[in-house]
Amino acid sequence: MKVEEQYCDVLQNMETAIVMAYEDDSRLLDLDVLDALEALIRNYPLEERGISIRTARLSGPAQRVHDLVRRICEWRLGHLQEPPEFGRIPLDKPGAFPI
């Protein structure tokens, strides 16, 4: 099974956060999203090994993506008891995504 099939629900959650960041600021570029995701990919393995993470220097739109996607990841990893409240989308209900 491909990783995108195995974790389709997680990827949809992350994609929803990215779409929300774009809705909040239409200046968001693909490069901003890439920067945000790369920072998350770089930092999670470090955290897992107990190494303190470095703060990424991201543009405003990229930082927004980073923060929203990180909240999703923290919830999906079980670090948050409740799903993040973004105000528009109930993240804990299947089929609630407008994508």
Helices and strands as residue ranges (DSSP letters): H 3-6, H 8-24, H 30-48, H 60-76
